[in-house]
Amino acid sequence: MAGNTFGEVFRVTTWGESHGPALGAVIDGCPPRISLSPGDLEEELARRRPGVQAHATPRREPDKVEILSGVFEGLTTGTPISLIIYNRDVRSQDYDALRDVFRPGHGDFTYQAKYGLRDHRGGGRAAARETVARVAAGAVAQKVLDRENIRVLAYTLELGGIRAERLEESGIWDNPFFCPDPDAVPAMARRVQEVKDRGDSLGGLVEVRVRGCPPGLGEPVFDKLDAALAQAVMSVGAVKGVEIGAGFAGARMLGSEHNDPLTPGGFASNHAGGILAGIANGDEIVLRAAVKPIPSIALEQQTVDVSGQPCTLSIKGRHDISAIPRIVPVIAAMVRLTLTDFLLRQRAVA
């Protein structure tokens, strides 16, 4: 396996580079007779699209998706679905100065070590641009989940140390940070501007809630649902940590505090985050992802060139101040792909 394919039954292979002609995905295992059109994918793609938020990269990509196969007269056929998204606003010359220099915090050094060469134009496959194909595939997965009334909600929990203290779902997409707490938005905006003025970048936390997941979804031992979700979300380039339910806070709790009592009406609490023994318990699945700061910053940094000689680097070009909020639909997509794969796997045993 070359690491470009995800899933066992609902299998997704992504392809393409940040500065190539296009990116895309091939989805195999999607059930037939599901209504699907490019319009079904555009809402999620629009949330990830660059050139929208004031604090995001000014690179402007329309991110219009074309469905090349697997759909006939508006319905999936059960055969592979091929999606393509063309790059329209590529400025590869912005990266000429980086051809022989390793950028701190990027995959330049490790890609060179693995392959003996690398695509210096925005990072190639290691670039955040790769995730546009994941979002498109995740939107297809959601069409499968819709039939089971499974809903995936993702939002910004924290940005630059500013944390949302309440969850107002109706307003998440009405602010530039995809934050569920309207009172936190002005503070986030001030923090972003302050850091932008310094030429630096920010990280944060994304939270995902899954509602309607049936109990019993998941596999024992090595293919636990929470393990698969963690792997899926950690496969997103900027993510450096994942926790389920109480997560790391559980390490500071007593067993009597962490256990979720069972009642005739369901679980009395949800420290488990909706998953027990790697299998969904029917409660809300709660997942959080730690997103590192964007490594492309204007501040001068120490590095080396391809010959190992020390040098300094200040990165120019078009970059986000934070992967948040554009990473929110990406993380949601990976959760959708995981759930869809496990849902279809469950049909083999149920």
C-alpha positions in Angstrom: 0.0 0.0 0.0 1.3 3.4 -0.9 -0.8 5.3 1.6 -3.1 7.0 -0.9 -6.2 4.7 -0.3 -8.5 4.8 2.7 -11.2 2.3 3.8 -12.0 -1.4 3.4 -15.4 -1.5 1.8 -16.0 2.1 1.0 -12.6 2.7 -0.5 -11.3 6.2 -1.5 -8.1 6.8 -3.4 -7.1 10.5 -3.8 -4.6 11.8 -6.3 -3.1 15.1 -7.5 -0.8 17.8 -6.3 -1.2 21.4 -5.1 0.3 22.8 -8.3 -0.6 20.1 -10.8 -3.4 20.4 -13.3 -6.0 18.8 -11.0 -6.8 16.8 -8.0 -9.4 14.1 -7.5 -10.7 11.0 -5.9 -11.9 7.5 -7.0 -14.5 6.0 -4.7 -15.1 2.3 -4.9 -17.8 0.5 -2.9 -20.5 3.2 -2.9 -23.9 1.5 -2.9 -26.1 1.9 -6.0 -29.3 4.0 -6.5 -28.1 7.0 -4.3 -29.0 10.4 -5.7 -25.8 12.2 -6.5 -24.9 15.4 -8.4 -22.0 17.9 -8.3 -24.3 20.2 -6.4 -24.5 17.7 -3.5 -20.7 18.2 -3.0 -20.5 22.0 -3.4 -21.6 23.1 0.0 -18.8 21.3 1.8 -16.2 22.2 -0.9 -17.2 25.9 -0.5 -16.4 25.7 3.3 -12.9 24.4 2.5 -12.4 26.7 -0.5 -9.4 29.1 -0.4 -9.7 32.8 -1.0 -12.9 33.3 1.1 -12.0 34.3 4.6 -10.1 37.5 5.2 -7.4 35.7 7.2 -7.0 32.8 4.7 -4.7 32.4 1.7 -5.8 34.7 -1.2 -5.4 31.9 -3.7 -8.7 31.7 -5.4 -9.9 28.3 -6.5 -13.6 27.8 -7.6 -13.3 24.1 -6.6 -16.0 23.0 -8.9 -16.2 19.2 -9.0 -16.9 17.1 -12.1 -18.3 13.5 -11.8 -16.6 11.4 -14.5 -18.0 8.0 -13.7 -20.2 6.0 -11.4 -23.4 8.1 -11.8 -26.1 7.5 -14.4 -29.2 9.7 -14.7 -28.5 11.2 -11.3 -28.1 7.9 -9.4 -25.0 6.0 -8.3 -24.5 2.8 -10.3 -22.4 0.9 -7.7 -19.3 1.1 -9.9 -16.3 3.4 -9.1 -17.1 7.1 -8.8 -14.4 9.3 -10.2 -14.2 13.0 -9.1 -12.0 15.7 -10.6 -11.3 19.2 -9.4 -9.1 21.4 -11.6 -6.6 23.9 -10.2 -7.3 27.3 -11.6 -5.1 29.7 -9.6 -1.6 28.2 -9.6 1.5 30.5 -9.1 4.3 28.0 -9.0 6.9 30.7 -9.4 6.2 31.8 -5.8 8.1 28.7 -4.7 11.2 29.0 -6.9 13.3 30.1 -4.0 12.3 27.0 -2.1 13.6 24.5 -4.6 16.8 23.7 -2.7 15.7 24.7 0.9 13.9 22.7 3.5 11.0 24.6 5.1 10.7 24.1 8.9 7.5 22.4 9.9 6.8 21.1 6.4 7.3 17.7 4.8 10.1 18.9 2.6 12.9 17.1 4.5 10.9 13.9 5.0 9.7 13.6 1.4 13.3 14.1 0.2 14.4 11.4 2.6 11.8 8.9 1.5 11.7 9.5 -2.3 15.0 11.2 -3.1 13.1 14.1 -4.7 10.2 16.3 -3.8 7.7 18.7 -5.4 8.7 22.1 -4.0 5.7 23.8 -5.5 3.5 24.1 -2.4 4.5 20.7 -1.1 2.9 18.5 -3.8 1.0 15.7 -2.1 1.9 17.0 1.3 0.1 20.3 0.7 -3.2 21.2 2.3 -4.6 21.5 -1.2 -4.7 17.6 -1.3 -7.6 17.7 1.2 -10.1 19.1 -1.4 -10.4 15.5 -2.8 -11.1 14.2 0.7 -13.9 16.8 1.2 -15.5 15.8 -2.1 -15.4 12.1 -1.2 -16.7 12.8 2.3 -19.7 14.5 0.8 -20.5 11.4 -1.1 -20.1 9.4 2.1 -22.6 11.7 3.8 -25.2 10.7 1.1 -24.8 7.1 2.4 -25.1 8.2 6.0 -28.2 10.2 5.2 -30.1 7.0 4.5 -29.4 5.9 8.1 -30.1 9.4 9.6 -26.4 9.7 10.8 -25.4 13.4 11.1 -21.8 14.7 11.5 -21.4 18.2 13.0 -17.9 19.8 13.1 -16.9 23.2 14.3 -14.0 25.3 15.8 -13.8 24.7 19.5 -10.6 26.8 20.0 -8.5 29.1 17.9 -5.3 30.7 19.2 -6.2 30.0 22.8 -9.7 31.5 22.5 -12.2 28.8 23.3 -15.9 28.5 22.5 -17.9 28.2 25.8 -21.3 27.3 24.3 -22.7 25.5 21.3 -25.2 27.3 19.1 -25.4 25.1 16.1 -27.5 27.4 14.0 -24.8 30.1 13.7 -21.7 27.9 13.0 -21.5 28.7 9.3 -22.5 32.4 9.8 -19.1 33.5 11.0 -15.6 33.3 9.4 -14.2 30.9 12.1 -17.0 28.3 12.0 -17.3 28.9 15.8 -20.5 27.8 17.6 -20.1 30.6 20.3 -20.9 34.0 18.9 -19.4 35.7 22.0 -16.0 34.1 21.2 -15.9 35.3 17.5 -14.7 38.9 18.2 -11.9 37.7 20.4 -10.8 35.2 17.8 -10.8 37.9 15.1 -8.6 40.1 17.3 -6.2 37.3 18.0 -5.9 36.4 14.3 -5.2 40.0 13.4 -2.6 40.4 16.1 -0.7 37.3 15.0 -1.0 38.1 11.3 0.5 41.5 11.9 3.5 39.8 13.5 4.0 37.5 10.6 3.2 34.4 12.6 0.5 31.7 12.6 -2.0 30.0 14.9 -3.3 26.5 15.8 -6.5 25.4 17.6 -9.0 22.6 18.3 -11.8 21.2 16.1 -14.6 19.3 17.7 -16.8 16.7 15.9 -20.1 15.4 17.1 -21.8 12.4 15.5 -25.5 11.9 16.1 -27.6 8.9 15.1 -24.8 6.4 15.0 -26.4 3.0 15.8 -25.0 0.9 18.6 -22.8 -2.0 17.4 -20.8 -0.1 14.8 -17.1 -1.0 15.0 -14.8 -3.9 15.0 -13.0 -5.7 17.9 -9.4 -5.4 18.9 -7.3 -3.8 16.2 -10.1 -2.2 14.1 -11.9 -0.4 17.0 -14.1 2.5 15.8 -12.3 5.0 17.9 -8.9 3.8 16.7 -10.1 4.1 13.1 -11.4 7.6 13.7 -8.2 8.6 15.3 -6.2 7.3 12.4 -8.5 8.9 9.9 -8.3 12.3 11.5 -4.6 12.1 12.2 -4.0 11.5 8.5 -4.9 15.2 7.9 -1.6 17.0 7.7 -2.0 19.7 10.3 -3.5 17.4 13.0 -1.1 16.4 15.8 -3.5 14.9 18.4 -7.0 13.3 18.7 -9.1 12.6 21.7 -12.4 10.8 22.1 -15.0 11.8 24.8 -13.2 12.9 28.0 -9.9 12.2 26.3 -6.8 13.3 28.1 -9.0 14.7 30.9 -10.0 11.1 31.7 -6.4 10.5 32.9 -7.1 12.8 35.8 -10.5 11.4 36.7 -11.5 8.5 39.1 -13.1 5.4 37.7 -16.3 6.4 39.6 -16.2 9.7 37.8 -15.3 8.5 34.3 -17.7 5.5 34.0 -21.0 6.4 32.3 -23.9 4.9 34.3 -26.5 3.0 32.3 -30.2 3.8 32.9 -33.4 2.5 31.2 -33.3 5.8 29.2 -29.7 5.4 28.1 -26.3 6.5 29.4 -26.4 9.1 32.2 -23.1 10.8 31.0 -20.8 10.5 28.0 -17.2 10.4 29.1 -16.7 7.5 26.7 -17.5 9.7 23.7 -20.1 7.3 22.4 -17.7 4.4 22.0 -17.0 1.4 24.4 -14.6 -1.4 23.6 -14.1 0.1 20.2 -17.8 -0.3 19.3 -20.4 2.5 19.1 -22.8 2.5 22.1 -25.5 4.6 20.4 -24.7 7.7 22.3 -23.3 10.9 20.6 -19.7 10.3 19.3 -17.5 13.2 20.5 -14.1 13.7 19.0 -11.6 16.6 19.2 -8.6 17.2 17.0 -5.5 19.3 17.9 -4.5 21.4 14.9 -0.9 22.8 14.7 0.0 26.3 13.6 0.5 26.8 9.9 4.3 26.3 9.3 4.6 28.8 6.5 5.3 32.1 8.3 6.9 35.4 7.4 9.2 35.4 10.4 12.8 34.4 9.7 13.6 30.8 10.6 16.7 28.7 10.8 17.0 25.8 8.3 19.4 24.0 6.0 19.5 23.6 2.2 19.6 20.3 0.3 23.4 20.1 0.7 23.1 20.4 4.5 24.4 24.0 4.7 22.7 26.3 7.3 20.6 29.2 6.1 17.7 31.3 7.1 14.3 31.5 5.5 11.3 33.8 5.5 8.4 32.3 3.6 6.6 34.5 1.1 3.6 33.7 -1.0 -0.1 33.0 -0.3 -0.7 31.2 3.0 -3.4 30.9 5.7 -2.8 32.3 9.2 -4.4 29.1 10.6 -5.6 25.8 9.1 -8.8 26.7 11.1 -11.5 27.0 9.9 -10.8 25.5 6.5 -9.7 22.3 8.1 -13.1 21.9 9.8 -14.9 20.3 6.7 -11.7 18.2 6.1 -11.9 16.6 9.5 -15.7 16.1 9.1 -15.0 14.4 5.8 -12.6 11.9 7.4 -15.2 11.1 10.1 -17.8 10.6 7.4 -15.6 8.3 5.4 -14.8 6.2 8.4 -18.4 5.9 9.5 -19.6 5.0 6.0 -16.9 2.3 5.7 -17.8 0.8 9.1 -21.5 1.0 8.3 -21.1 -1.0 5.1 -18.7 -3.5 6.9 -21.4 -4.0 9.5 -23.8 -5.3 6.9 -21.6 -8.3 6.5 -22.2 -9.4 10.1 -25.6 -8.0 11.0 
